[in-house]
Amino acid sequence: MGGQIVHFEDIAFGQGATMALPIWAQFMKNAYSNPDLGISDEKFQSPKY
């Protein structure tokens, strides 16, 4: 009993683009579509150093 290792057989299923990207994309889509948050979709002005 116990001692088993839980993991993906292939890295393709466990890497970030497969696991996190769809969740992040949905979160950002909801954030941009919520007018109460006031997030602008205009081009970002990079600061000068």
ZAMARGU-4260 file (C-alpha; in steps of 0.2 Angstrom, whole numbers, plus 5000, padded with zeros to 4 digits):
<rodrens>
0) 5000/5000/5000 | 5007/5017/4995 | 5023/5021/4987 | 5015/5024/4970 | 5021/5038/4960
5) 5008/5049/4952 | 5014/5057/4936 | 5011/5060/4918 | 5018/5046/4906 | 5022/5060/4894
10) 5028/5078/4897 | 5016/5084/4883 | 5001/5082/4895 | 5010/5090/4910 | 5019/5105/4903
15) 5013/5123/4905 | 5006/5126/4887 | 4995/5111/4889 | 4989/5113/4907 | 4990/5131/4911
20) 4988/5141/4895 | 4969/5137/4892 | 4965/5142/4910 | 4975/5158/4909 | 4967/5162/4892
25) 4950/5160/4899 | 4954/5171/4914 | 4961/5185/4904 | 4947/5184/4892 | 4935/5186/4906
30) 4945/5200/4914 | 4946/5210/4898 | 4927/5208/4895 | 4923/5214/4913 | 4920/5233/4912
35) 4920/5235/4931 | 4939/5230/4931 | 4944/5245/4919 | 4957/5235/4910 | 4962/5244/4894
40) 4966/5235/4878 | 4976/5249/4871 | 4995/5247/4867 | 5006/5248/4882 | 5019/5262/4882
45) 5035/5255/4887 | 5045/5266/4900 | 5061/5273/4894 | 5077/5269/4904
</rodrens>
